C-alpha cells in the first residue's frame, strides 16, 4: 500500500518531534545541547551574559550509574579586548555555539572504539568563560560588560546534573582537553567532594599540563599571560587553597606542576612531550621569533635544525622533571607521555583508539587510561625522545591557532 503525501508529511513530522535527542549515523554520534536554565540565578553566565550549556548522552546497561565529564577547551582571554572578542564567538557565548557536538574517542558510544567508557553517561561541558572554568568577577565600564563566571558555570552545570543521576554515581571520571585539561586540575578534588564517598572518582588531563618555563628569549611568556588572566578574571580565590598557602607566589598554582602535589584524587596525565600548543606559544611564542627562524620547524618537525631539536629536547626534559615526583608518588597515578607533535589525543578516535593510533610499548591511549582507571595495571608510560616513535601521526595545527 502506498503512502500518500499527507501521510508522509505526518510521519516525517512525528519522526522529527519524537526522535531521540541524540542523532546516530554510521560514523558519528551527534549529541544535542542542554541550556542550564536556572544558571543566571546562580550568577553563572558566559562572558556575554548568555546561559551556559552542556551536552549529555545517557549511559546504559552496567554503565548507567557511571559518569564521564569532559571540559571543552579553547584557549583563554587575559585582557578586556580579547575577552570582548570572544563574546562574538562560541568561546564566549552559547548564542554562537553549534547545537550538536560530535562525541568520539573517549566520548564514543561504540564498544569497539571506546571499550571502557562507551556505555557511561558522558557529558561535554561547553567552555565560554575564557579562564578554564575558574573566574569569579565582572568588568563594566559603562559601555561594555564582561562576566567572568567560570567557577559558577562549573558549579551550575554540576548542580544541574546531580538530580539527573550524578549524585548517585558509582564511578566518575573528570576529563578535559587543553584549557579544559587545565580545568581538571582546578576542579578535580571539588568533584570528588561533591559525590558520595563510596564513588570511585578519578581525573584525566589531556594536553593540559602547561609548563612554567622560559621561552627561547628567556622570558616567562606563559606565566605573564596567566598572571594577567588571574588578575582580570578574579581567579586567585578559586585556586587550590593548600597550594596557595604553601607557595610564595599564589598565582603559580594555576600551573598544574605546582597544583598537582596538592590534589588528593587519583590522577592521569596524558600529554605530548612536544605539545604543539606549548611549543608554538610557550616555548617559541611569536614575540620571541620576530624573524621567523622557527616557522618551518613549527609546522614540520623534520625541518628543525640541530639547535632547534636541542631546544625541543630541553622542553621534554623540563616536562619530565616537573612530573618526576608525581610519577613516583603511588600506584594511583597514571601517565601517558608520548613524543608525538600533537595537542589533545583523547577526543579524536584516530588518536584515542584505532588501528594506527599512537602507542607506547604497544599500548594505546585508551588501553592505558582504562588500565589505570580500573586498576588493572600500573600505567606510567613515557615515550622515548623524538624521532624514535614511529606510531605518531604528528598532528600539526594550522598557524592560526593562538592562546586566545
C-alpha positions as a Python dict, from the first residue, in 0.01 Angstrom:
ca = {
    (1, 'X'): (0, 0, 0),
    (2, 'X'): (144, 336, -99),
    (3, 'X'): (162, 622, 144),
    (4, 'X'): (0, 946, 23),
    (5, 'X'): (165, 1286, 62),
    (6, 'X'): (-30, 1385, 373),
    (7, 'X'): (57, 1060, 548),
    (8, 'X'): (423, 1101, 454),
    (9, 'X'): (435, 1456, 589),
    (10, 'X'): (265, 1344, 911),
    (11, 'X'): (508, 1056, 959),
    (12, 'X'): (806, 1282, 892),
    (13, 'X'): (675, 1535, 1144),
    (14, 'X'): (626, 1269, 1412),
    (15, 'X'): (974, 1132, 1344),
    (16, 'X'): (1132, 1473, 1393),
    (17, 'X'): (929, 1554, 1704),
    (18, 'X'): (977, 1225, 1883),
    (19, 'X'): (1322, 1133, 1757),
    (20, 'X'): (1589, 1075, 2025),
    (21, 'X'): (1779, 1385, 2129),
    (22, 'X'): (2091, 1213, 2003),
    (23, 'X'): (2130, 1156, 1630),
    (24, 'X'): (2317, 848, 1516),
    (25, 'X'): (2498, 779, 1194),
    (26, 'X'): (2737, 507, 1085),
    (27, 'X'): (3041, 708, 1192),
    (28, 'X'): (2926, 996, 1412),
    (29, 'X'): (2727, 1041, 1729),
    (30, 'X'): (2579, 1390, 1748),
    (31, 'X'): (2454, 1496, 2091),
    (32, 'X'): (2223, 1790, 2149),
    (33, 'X'): (2290, 2090, 2369),
    (34, 'X'): (2121, 2146, 2705),
    (35, 'X'): (2099, 2503, 2835),
    (36, 'X'): (2123, 2541, 3213),
    (37, 'X'): (1803, 2736, 3260),
    (38, 'X'): (1850, 2838, 3624),
    (39, 'X'): (2217, 2928, 3585),
    (40, 'X'): (2161, 3305, 3590),
    (41, 'X'): (2007, 3280, 3937),
    (42, 'X'): (2337, 3131, 4050),
    (43, 'X'): (2533, 3408, 3878),
    (44, 'X'): (2660, 3155, 3623),
    (45, 'X'): (2672, 3312, 3278),
    (46, 'X'): (2911, 3321, 2983),
    (47, 'X'): (3131, 3620, 2905),
    (48, 'X'): (2845, 3790, 2718),
    (49, 'X'): (2581, 3707, 2979),
    (50, 'X'): (2427, 3414, 2792),
    (51, 'X'): (2337, 3096, 2978),
    (52, 'X'): (2594, 2814, 2992),
    (53, 'X'): (2537, 2472, 2839),
    (54, 'X'): (2644, 2110, 2821),
    (55, 'X'): (2581, 1803, 2606),
    (56, 'X'): (2469, 1481, 2778),
    (57, 'X'): (2448, 1135, 2624),
    (58, 'X'): (2288, 887, 2860),
    (59, 'X'): (2460, 570, 2972),
    (60, 'X'): (2302, 228, 2963),
    (61, 'X'): (2343, -123, 3096),
    (62, 'X'): (2613, -162, 3359),
    (63, 'X'): (2735, 190, 3280),
    (64, 'X'): (2409, 366, 3367),
    (65, 'X'): (2540, 476, 3708),
    (66, 'X'): (2881, 586, 3583),
    (67, 'X'): (2968, 936, 3464),
    (68, 'X'): (3238, 1085, 3243),
    (69, 'X'): (3252, 1465, 3246),
    (70, 'X'): (3470, 1638, 2990),
    (71, 'X'): (3563, 2006, 2993),
    (72, 'X'): (3577, 2165, 2649),
    (73, 'X'): (3899, 2351, 2569),
    (74, 'X'): (3969, 2663, 2366),
    (75, 'X'): (4242, 2894, 2494),
    (76, 'X'): (4192, 3188, 2729),
    (77, 'X'): (4148, 3565, 2735),
    (78, 'X'): (4366, 3776, 2962),
    (79, 'X'): (4260, 4133, 2880),
    (80, 'X'): (3937, 4318, 2810),
    (81, 'X'): (3983, 4340, 2435),
    (82, 'X'): (4048, 3968, 2386),
    (83, 'X'): (3756, 3878, 2614),
    (84, 'X'): (3526, 4111, 2421),
    (85, 'X'): (3636, 3939, 2100),
    (86, 'X'): (3533, 3604, 2248),
    (87, 'X'): (3181, 3729, 2322),
    (88, 'X'): (3119, 3726, 1946),
    (89, 'X'): (3226, 3362, 1915),
    (90, 'X'): (3138, 3022, 2061),
    (91, 'X'): (3424, 3074, 2306),
    (92, 'X'): (3231, 3342, 2493),
    (93, 'X'): (2864, 3291, 2414),
    (94, 'X'): (2624, 3000, 2377),
    (95, 'X'): (2446, 3204, 2110),
    (96, 'X'): (2727, 3118, 1868),
    (97, 'X'): (2776, 2755, 1969),
    (98, 'X'): (2682, 2464, 1748),
    (99, 'X'): (2373, 2297, 1892),
    (100, 'X'): (2509, 1945, 1845),
    (101, 'X'): (2854, 1810, 1929),
    (102, 'X'): (3025, 1505, 1787),
    (103, 'X'): (3105, 1253, 2059),
    (104, 'X'): (3407, 1045, 1958),
    (105, 'X'): (3716, 896, 2117),
    (106, 'X'): (3667, 881, 2492),
    (107, 'X'): (3309, 1003, 2441),
    (108, 'X'): (3216, 741, 2181),
    (109, 'X'): (2922, 507, 2244),
    (110, 'X'): (3082, 234, 2033),
    (111, 'X'): (3211, -55, 2244),
    (112, 'X'): (3480, -146, 1994),
    (113, 'X'): (3608, 213, 1977),
    (114, 'X'): (3576, 301, 2345),
    (115, 'X'): (3553, -28, 2537),
    (116, 'X'): (3582, 106, 2891),
    (117, 'X'): (3352, 410, 2882),
    (118, 'X'): (3115, 359, 2585),
    (119, 'X'): (2803, 297, 2797),
    (120, 'X'): (2867, 558, 3067),
    (121, 'X'): (2675, 882, 3099),
    (122, 'X'): (2903, 1115, 2903),
    (123, 'X'): (2894, 1493, 2930),
    (124, 'X'): (3070, 1770, 2737),
    (125, 'X'): (3084, 2093, 2940),
    (126, 'X'): (3085, 2386, 2698),
    (127, 'X'): (3353, 2649, 2751),
    (128, 'X'): (3251, 3015, 2741),
    (129, 'X'): (3434, 3195, 3024),
    (130, 'X'): (3794, 3221, 2897),
    (131, 'X'): (3961, 3114, 3224),
    (132, 'X'): (3933, 2733, 3236),
    (133, 'X'): (3607, 2747, 3437),
    (134, 'X'): (3778, 2930, 3723),
    (135, 'X'): (3697, 3303, 3717),
    (136, 'X'): (3470, 3494, 3952),
    (137, 'X'): (3441, 3862, 3868),
    (138, 'X'): (3297, 4118, 3634),
    (139, 'X'): (3403, 4408, 3413),
    (140, 'X'): (3171, 4702, 3347),
    (141, 'X'): (3298, 5037, 3219),
    (142, 'X'): (2955, 5173, 3137),
    (143, 'X'): (2988, 5075, 2773),
    (144, 'X'): (3098, 4714, 2778),
    (145, 'X'): (3016, 4438, 3024),
    (146, 'X'): (3204, 4111, 3070),
    (147, 'X'): (3100, 3834, 3306),
    (148, 'X'): (3388, 3630, 3447),
    (149, 'X'): (3188, 3346, 3596),
    (150, 'X'): (3374, 3027, 3508),
    (151, 'X'): (3370, 2890, 3863),
    (152, 'X'): (2996, 2944, 3890),
    (153, 'X'): (2940, 2789, 3546),
    (154, 'X'): (3117, 2474, 3665),
    (155, 'X'): (2904, 2465, 3979),
    (156, 'X'): (2577, 2537, 3793),
    (157, 'X'): (2633, 2251, 3549),
    (158, 'X'): (2717, 2008, 3830),
    (159, 'X'): (2410, 2114, 4028),
    (160, 'X'): (2201, 2061, 3715),
    (161, 'X'): (2342, 1710, 3666),
    (162, 'X'): (2325, 1592, 4028),
    (163, 'X'): (1947, 1527, 4027),
    (164, 'X'): (1981, 1361, 3686),
    (165, 'X'): (2181, 1077, 3838),
    (166, 'X'): (2524, 1224, 3901),
    (167, 'X'): (2456, 1237, 4275),
    (168, 'X'): (2434, 857, 4283),
    (169, 'X'): (2732, 796, 4056),
    (170, 'X'): (2913, 471, 4127),
    (171, 'X'): (3213, 571, 3914),
    (172, 'X'): (3315, 911, 3775),
    (173, 'X'): (3594, 1042, 3557),
    (174, 'X'): (3656, 1415, 3516),
    (175, 'X'): (3846, 1485, 3196),
    (176, 'X'): (3926, 1771, 2962),
    (177, 'X'): (4147, 1880, 2675),
    (178, 'X'): (4381, 2181, 2656),
    (179, 'X'): (4225, 2467, 2857),
    (180, 'X'): (3972, 2203, 2959),
    (181, 'X'): (4258, 1977, 3065),
    (182, 'X'): (4386, 2258, 3284),
    (183, 'X'): (4034, 2289, 3431),
    (184, 'X'): (4055, 1931, 3558),
    (185, 'X'): (4345, 2029, 3784),
    (186, 'X'): (4138, 2316, 3921),
    (187, 'X'): (3824, 2111, 3991),
    (188, 'X'): (3934, 1752, 4046),
    (189, 'X'): (3906, 1743, 4425),
    (190, 'X'): (3595, 1960, 4408),
    (191, 'X'): (3405, 1695, 4212),
    (192, 'X'): (3527, 1422, 4447),
    (193, 'X'): (3395, 1619, 4744),
    (194, 'X'): (3054, 1668, 4580),
    (195, 'X'): (2993, 1297, 4518),
    (196, 'X'): (2943, 1003, 4751),
    (197, 'X'): (3243, 886, 4948),
    (198, 'X'): (3176, 541, 4805),
    (199, 'X'): (3206, 664, 4445),
    (200, 'X'): (3526, 592, 4255),
    (201, 'X'): (3629, 939, 4133),
    (202, 'X'): (3938, 996, 3920),
    (203, 'X'): (4064, 1273, 3690),
    (204, 'X'): (4229, 1284, 3349),
    (205, 'X'): (4405, 1581, 3192),
    (206, 'X'): (4463, 1568, 2816),
    (207, 'X'): (4715, 1826, 2689),
    (208, 'X'): (4653, 2038, 2997),
    (209, 'X'): (4991, 2012, 3168),
    (210, 'X'): (5107, 2363, 3078),
    (211, 'X'): (5460, 2428, 3193),
    (212, 'X'): (5601, 2730, 3372),
    (213, 'X'): (5922, 2758, 3170),
    (214, 'X'): (6122, 3026, 2996),
    (215, 'X'): (6075, 3075, 2624),
    (216, 'X'): (6364, 3092, 2378),
    (217, 'X'): (6415, 3462, 2462),
    (218, 'X'): (6436, 3376, 2834),
    (219, 'X'): (6101, 3537, 2917),
    (220, 'X'): (5823, 3365, 3111),
    (221, 'X'): (5557, 3420, 2845),
    (222, 'X'): (5300, 3175, 2981),
    (223, 'X'): (5348, 3297, 3339),
    (224, 'X'): (5294, 3657, 3232),
    (225, 'X'): (4985, 3561, 3033),
    (226, 'X'): (4833, 3368, 3322),
    (227, 'X'): (4914, 3642, 3573),
    (228, 'X'): (4709, 3888, 3365),
    (229, 'X'): (4429, 3636, 3328),
    (230, 'X'): (4415, 3563, 3700),
    (231, 'X'): (4408, 3933, 3790),
    (232, 'X'): (4143, 4020, 3530),
    (233, 'X'): (3902, 3735, 3598),
    (234, 'X'): (3934, 3702, 3976),
    (235, 'X'): (4076, 3351, 3962),
    (236, 'X'): (4309, 3351, 4263),
    (237, 'X'): (4031, 3292, 4516),
    (238, 'X'): (3944, 2969, 4336),
    (239, 'X'): (4294, 2818, 4319),
    (240, 'X'): (4385, 2515, 4530),
    (241, 'X'): (4390, 2655, 4885),
    (242, 'X'): (4665, 2420, 5006),
    (243, 'X'): (4884, 2520, 4713),
    (244, 'X'): (4814, 2890, 4769),
    (245, 'X'): (4915, 2863, 5134),
    (246, 'X'): (5232, 2676, 5053),
    (247, 'X'): (5384, 2879, 4772),
    (248, 'X'): (5539, 3225, 4768),
    (249, 'X'): (5357, 3333, 4451),
    (250, 'X'): (4997, 3202, 4477),
    (251, 'X'): (4924, 3272, 4110),
    (252, 'X'): (5165, 2994, 4015),
    (253, 'X'): (4904, 2749, 4146),
    (254, 'X'): (4724, 2797, 3815),
    (255, 'X'): (5006, 2591, 3666),
    (256, 'X'): (4945, 2215, 3704),
    (257, 'X'): (5306, 2143, 3800),
    (258, 'X'): (5258, 2339, 4124),
    (259, 'X'): (4896, 2240, 4200),
    (260, 'X'): (4938, 1868, 4131),
    (261, 'X'): (5116, 1793, 4457),
    (262, 'X'): (4808, 1913, 4648),
    (263, 'X'): (4543, 1718, 4458),
    (264, 'X'): (4422, 1418, 4658),
    (265, 'X'): (4209, 1249, 4390),
    (266, 'X'): (4378, 986, 4167),
    (267, 'X'): (4509, 1149, 3852),
    (268, 'X'): (4613, 1054, 3499),
    (269, 'X'): (4818, 1288, 3278),
    (270, 'X'): (4801, 1242, 2904),
    (271, 'X'): (5036, 1478, 2723),
    (272, 'X'): (5279, 1503, 2439),
    (273, 'X'): (5633, 1583, 2547),
    (274, 'X'): (5636, 1813, 2243),
    (275, 'X'): (5285, 1955, 2286),
    (276, 'X'): (5244, 2178, 1983),
    (277, 'X'): (5038, 2440, 2161),
    (278, 'X'): (5309, 2492, 2420),
    (279, 'X'): (5576, 2468, 2153),
    (280, 'X'): (5412, 2745, 1948),
    (281, 'X'): (5302, 2974, 2232),
    (282, 'X'): (5504, 2898, 2543),
    (283, 'X'): (5842, 2784, 2417),
    (284, 'X'): (5858, 2976, 2087),
    (285, 'X'): (5590, 3246, 2103),
    (286, 'X'): (5568, 3489, 1808),
    (287, 'X'): (5717, 3764, 2028),
    (288, 'X'): (6035, 3558, 2065),
    (289, 'X'): (6074, 3476, 1696),
    (290, 'X'): (6012, 3802, 1514),
    (291, 'X'): (6228, 3700, 1217),
    (292, 'X'): (6054, 3366, 1177),
    (293, 'X'): (6357, 3141, 1221),
    (294, 'X'): (6130, 2879, 1376),
    (295, 'X'): (5848, 2900, 1123),
    (296, 'X'): (5929, 2586, 923),
    (297, 'X'): (6032, 2391, 1232),
    (298, 'X'): (5698, 2470, 1399),
    (299, 'X'): (5494, 2315, 1123),
    (300, 'X'): (5725, 2035, 1019),
    (301, 'X'): (5948, 1875, 1284),
    (302, 'X'): (6166, 1727, 1011),
    (303, 'X'): (6260, 2084, 914),
    (304, 'X'): (6407, 2164, 1257),
    (305, 'X'): (6784, 2207, 1265),
    (306, 'X'): (7008, 2052, 1530),
    (307, 'X'): (6993, 2357, 1757),
    (308, 'X'): (6615, 2365, 1744),
    (309, 'X'): (6592, 1995, 1818),
    (310, 'X'): (6814, 2051, 2123),
    (311, 'X'): (6569, 2319, 2245),
    (312, 'X'): (6276, 2082, 2196),
    (313, 'X'): (6455, 1804, 2382),
    (314, 'X'): (6519, 2050, 2663),
    (315, 'X'): (6146, 2122, 2681),
    (316, 'X'): (6078, 1748, 2705),
    (317, 'X'): (6329, 1719, 2989),
    (318, 'X'): (6160, 2007, 3171),
    (319, 'X'): (5823, 1833, 3142),
    (320, 'X'): (5955, 1502, 3270),
    (321, 'X'): (6132, 1680, 3554),
    (322, 'X'): (5808, 1855, 3652),
    (323, 'X'): (5635, 1515, 3653),
    (324, 'X'): (5909, 1331, 3841),
    (325, 'X'): (5762, 1350, 4191),
    (326, 'X'): (5416, 1276, 4052),
    (327, 'X'): (5515, 956, 3875),
    (328, 'X'): (5699, 829, 4180),
    (329, 'X'): (5407, 909, 4408),
    (330, 'X'): (5197, 591, 4411),
    (331, 'X'): (5012, 338, 4201),
    (332, 'X'): (4705, 568, 4200),
    (333, 'X'): (4865, 800, 3944),
    (334, 'X'): (4888, 734, 3573),
    (335, 'X'): (5077, 879, 3278),
    (336, 'X'): (5099, 856, 2902),
    (337, 'X'): (5367, 1099, 2783),
    (338, 'X'): (5436, 1035, 2417),
    (339, 'X'): (5667, 1201, 2165),
    (340, 'X'): (5410, 1295, 1904),
    (341, 'X'): (5379, 1655, 1785),
    (342, 'X'): (5015, 1675, 1886),
    (343, 'X'): (4770, 1859, 2110),
    (344, 'X'): (4471, 1673, 2259),
    (345, 'X'): (4458, 1300, 2194),
    (346, 'X'): (4156, 1164, 2383),
    (347, 'X'): (3873, 1324, 2184),
    (348, 'X'): (3969, 1211, 1834),
    (349, 'X'): (3908, 848, 1750),
    (350, 'X'): (4226, 818, 1543),
    (351, 'X'): (4445, 901, 1842),
    (352, 'X'): (4230, 751, 2121),
    (353, 'X'): (4186, 400, 1980),
    (354, 'X'): (4235, 297, 1618),
    (355, 'X'): (4444, 58, 1412),
    (356, 'X'): (4710, 325, 1358),
    (357, 'X'): (4670, 526, 1681),
    (358, 'X'): (4979, 629, 1883),
    (359, 'X'): (5127, 370, 2115),
    (360, 'X'): (5389, 340, 2387),
    (361, 'X'): (5517, -12, 2449),
    (362, 'X'): (5243, -128, 2212),
    (363, 'X'): (4974, 20, 2435),
    (364, 'X'): (4715, 267, 2303),
    (365, 'X'): (4596, 571, 2496),
    (366, 'X'): (4256, 408, 2551),
    (367, 'X'): (4418, 96, 2692),
    (368, 'X'): (4647, 297, 2920),
    (369, 'X'): (4365, 509, 3062),
    (370, 'X'): (4138, 207, 3108),
    (371, 'X'): (4408, 3, 3281),
    (372, 'X'): (4475, 291, 3518),
    (373, 'X'): (4111, 376, 3593),
    (374, 'X'): (4008, 18, 3669),
    (375, 'X'): (4333, -66, 3848),
    (376, 'X'): (4412, -343, 3601),
    (377, 'X'): (4775, -241, 3569),
    (378, 'X'): (5008, 32, 3689),
    (379, 'X'): (5027, 267, 3393),
    (380, 'X'): (5315, 514, 3376),
    (381, 'X'): (5414, 519, 3012),
    (382, 'X'): (5691, 756, 2899),
    (383, 'X'): (5796, 755, 2535),
    (384, 'X'): (6149, 770, 2402),
    (385, 'X'): (6263, 1109, 2260),
    (386, 'X'): (6166, 1231, 1914),
    (387, 'X'): (6204, 1095, 1647),
    (388, 'X'): (6208, 735, 1773),
    (389, 'X'): (5829, 681, 1794),
    (390, 'X'): (5702, 550, 1460),
    (391, 'X'): (5335, 533, 1571),
    (392, 'X'): (5293, 913, 1584),
    (393, 'X'): (5063, 1084, 1340),
    (394, 'X'): (5236, 1414, 1422),
    (395, 'X'): (4927, 1628, 1401),
    (396, 'X'): (5044, 1984, 1343),
    (397, 'X'): (4776, 2254, 1378),
    (398, 'X'): (4749, 2544, 1137),
    (399, 'X'): (4944, 2866, 1203),
    (400, 'X'): (4618, 3039, 1302),
    (401, 'X'): (4593, 2859, 1638),
    (402, 'X'): (4653, 3100, 1927),
    (403, 'X'): (4627, 3146, 2301),
    (404, 'X'): (4301, 3327, 2251),
}
